[in-house]
Amino acid sequence: MVGLIAAENFVPPRLTRPVEPEYPKDLHSAGVEGQVEVIFEVTRRGAVENPDVSYATHPAFGESVKKVLAKWRFSPARRDGLPVHQRVKMPVMFVVRSDDPLSKWAGRNVFKRFENEPTEADDIGEWPEPSAWIEPYYPPQLNGTGKREEVVINFVIDEYGDVVNPEVLIGEDPHFIASALAATVSLDFSPHLNEDGEPTPVAMAVSYKFDEKKQDQWERVGEVTDPQKRGSSKSRTRSRDK
């Protein structure tokens, strides 16, 4: 089930001063790439508190990230225009080559820098709509577990309508997170035009709710409505519920 995070009076924190963690030399020399997911709190002043590594493909990657977390600075979250304390979860990628794993999967550069802060979707009066909402697939590694989870991804729609700079705001299991990230970067939007008719980046968020029972229901419905797709393991797209 896909739903937009309306967040009527809430603006999530945004990383303004990242500090690159050191790539463990042995892993870099061996060509080993990896990922770390960190949980921490962003204070009203934009500082990082209570950092913790929730997941790491190798312990050395996690230790490297922990060493630099206190140096990160954020634009704090705001509610009703006032800065508030906010818990955050973010992925950190370690890649030997210049292109990161998510960009390699998407076939394009998923991470980019902007000269100016993207416009918040709440500020443009109407939330952007993709050509079709993509339902992330329930991870096959978790089949039979009955596990459920919500994953919230914050991202930017760039001047070409592509999704870039995805950030995990809510989510615990790396399998769910990977599925949600894959679905998010696959979304295709029409670029937002400002008052001068120029395309401008827009920041927004999307929520994915993973439920194995619902996944089974969607598969059975798909088989009934389109027999040619029976047995297909590919993700399907659907319009967002009105």
C-alpha positions in Angstrom: 0.0 0.0 0.0 1.6 3.3 -1.0 0.7 6.5 0.7 2.1 10.0 0.7 3.5 11.5 3.9 1.3 14.6 4.0 3.3 16.1 6.9 1.1 19.2 6.6 3.3 21.3 9.0 6.4 19.1 9.1 9.7 19.4 7.2 12.2 16.6 7.8 15.9 17.3 8.6 18.3 17.6 5.7 22.0 16.8 5.7 23.9 20.0 5.0 27.5 19.1 6.0 28.4 15.5 5.5 31.8 14.1 6.4 32.9 11.2 4.2 33.8 8.1 6.3 37.2 6.5 5.6 37.0 3.4 3.4 38.7 0.5 5.3 41.9 -0.1 3.5 41.8 -3.9 3.5 38.2 -4.0 2.1 39.0 -1.3 -0.5 42.1 -3.2 -1.7 40.0 -6.4 -2.0 37.3 -4.6 -3.9 34.7 -5.2 -1.3 31.7 -2.8 -1.4 29.1 -2.5 1.3 26.4 -0.6 3.1 25.8 0.8 6.6 22.5 2.0 8.0 22.7 4.4 10.9 20.1 5.6 13.4 20.6 8.9 15.3 18.8 12.0 16.5 19.1 15.4 15.0 18.8 18.1 17.6 17.0 21.5 17.2 20.5 22.9 16.4 21.1 20.4 13.7 23.7 18.3 15.6 23.8 14.5 15.8 23.1 12.8 19.1 22.9 9.1 20.2 24.3 7.6 16.9 24.1 3.9 16.5 24.8 1.5 13.6 21.7 -0.7 13.0 23.1 -2.7 10.1 26.4 -3.1 8.3 27.5 -5.5 5.6 30.9 -5.6 7.4 31.8 -4.5 11.0 34.7 -2.3 9.6 32.2 -0.3 7.6 30.1 0.3 10.6 33.1 1.4 12.7 34.2 3.8 10.0 30.8 5.5 9.9 30.5 5.8 13.7 33.8 7.8 13.8 32.4 10.6 11.6 28.7 10.8 12.7 29.3 13.4 15.3 30.8 15.7 12.7 27.7 15.6 10.5 25.5 18.7 10.5 21.8 19.0 9.5 19.2 21.6 8.8 16.9 20.6 11.7 13.4 19.2 11.3 10.7 21.8 11.6 7.1 21.6 12.7 4.9 24.6 12.3 8.0 26.5 11.3 9.9 25.7 14.6 12.9 23.4 14.9 12.2 20.1 16.6 14.2 17.0 17.7 13.9 14.2 15.1 15.0 10.6 14.9 16.6 9.7 11.6 17.8 6.6 9.8 20.1 6.8 6.8 22.0 4.5 4.5 25.7 5.0 3.8 27.2 3.3 0.8 30.8 2.2 0.4 31.7 1.7 -3.2 35.1 1.0 -4.8 34.1 2.5 -8.1 32.6 6.0 -8.7 29.1 4.6 -9.3 27.3 3.4 -6.2 25.2 0.1 -6.1 21.9 1.9 -6.2 23.0 3.9 -9.3 24.3 0.8 -10.9 21.0 -0.9 -10.3 19.0 2.1 -11.7 21.3 2.6 -14.7 21.8 6.3 -13.9 23.3 8.5 -11.3 20.9 8.4 -8.3 22.9 10.8 -6.0 23.6 14.4 -7.0 24.3 17.8 -5.5 22.2 20.9 -5.9 23.4 24.5 -5.7 20.2 25.5 -3.9 17.9 23.5 -1.5 15.1 21.8 -3.4 11.6 23.2 -2.9 9.5 21.2 -0.4 6.4 19.6 -2.0 4.2 21.2 0.7 5.3 24.6 -0.5 4.2 24.2 -4.1 0.5 23.7 -3.3 0.1 20.3 -5.0 2.0 17.1 -4.5 3.8 15.7 -7.6 2.3 12.6 -9.1 4.3 10.0 -11.0 3.2 8.4 -14.2 2.4 5.3 -12.0 3.0 4.4 -8.4 5.3 1.3 -8.2 4.4 -1.2 -5.6 7.6 -2.6 -4.0 7.7 -6.4 -3.9 7.6 -8.3 -0.6 11.3 -9.5 -0.2 11.4 -13.3 -1.1 14.0 -13.7 1.8 11.2 -13.0 4.2 8.5 -15.2 2.7 6.7 -17.2 5.3 7.8 -15.0 8.2 4.6 -12.8 8.2 6.8 -9.9 9.0 5.3 -6.4 8.4 7.0 -3.0 8.3 6.6 0.5 7.2 9.4 2.2 5.2 9.4 5.9 4.6 11.7 7.3 1.9 12.5 11.0 1.5 13.8 12.0 -2.0 14.2 14.7 -4.5 12.6 15.0 -7.9 15.3 16.6 -10.1 14.8 19.0 -13.0 14.4 16.0 -15.4 11.7 14.3 -13.3 14.1 11.6 -12.0 14.2 10.5 -8.3 17.5 11.3 -6.7 19.0 11.5 -3.2 16.8 8.9 -1.5 17.0 8.9 2.3 15.5 6.3 4.7 13.5 8.2 7.3 11.7 5.1 8.8 12.6 1.5 8.4 14.4 -1.3 10.1 14.8 -4.5 8.0 17.4 -4.0 5.2 15.4 -6.3 2.9 12.3 -4.0 3.1 14.5 -1.0 2.8 16.2 -2.3 -0.4 12.8 -3.1 -1.9 11.5 0.4 -1.0 14.6 2.1 -2.4 14.3 0.2 -5.7 10.7 1.1 -6.1 11.3 4.8 -5.2 14.2 5.3 -7.7 12.0 3.7 -10.4 9.3 6.4 -10.1 9.0 8.7 -13.1 7.7 12.3 -12.6 7.1 15.2 -14.8 9.5 18.0 -13.8 8.0 20.7 -11.6 8.1 24.2 -13.2 8.5 27.3 -11.1 6.7 30.6 -11.7 9.2 31.4 -14.5 8.4 28.2 -16.2 11.8 26.7 -15.3 12.2 23.1 -14.0 13.1 23.1 -10.3 13.9 20.2 -7.9 11.2 19.2 -5.4 11.7 17.3 -2.2 9.0 14.9 -0.9 8.5 11.6 0.9 6.6 8.3 0.3 5.5 5.6 2.7 5.5 1.9 1.8 3.7 -0.6 4.1 4.9 -4.2 3.6 2.5 -7.0 4.4 3.0 -10.6 3.2 -0.8 -11.3 3.2 -1.5 -8.3 1.1 1.2 -9.3 -1.3 -0.4 -12.7 -1.7 -3.8 -11.0 -2.4 -2.3 -8.8 -5.1 -0.7 -11.8 -6.8 -4.0 -13.7 -6.8 -5.8 -10.7 -8.2 -3.2 -10.2 -10.8 -3.6 -13.8 -11.9 -7.3 -13.5 -12.2 -7.3 -10.2 -14.1 -4.4 -11.0 -16.4 -3.9 -14.8 -16.9 -0.8 -14.1 -19.1 1.0 -12.9 -16.1 0.5 -16.0 -14.0 3.7 -17.1 -12.4 5.4 -13.8 -13.1 7.7 -12.6 -10.3 8.1 -9.0 -11.6 6.8 -6.1 -9.7 3.6 -4.4 -11.0 2.7 -0.7 -11.0 -0.6 0.7 -9.9 -2.1 4.2 -9.4 -2.1 5.6 -5.9 -5.4 5.2 -4.1 -7.5 8.3 -4.3 
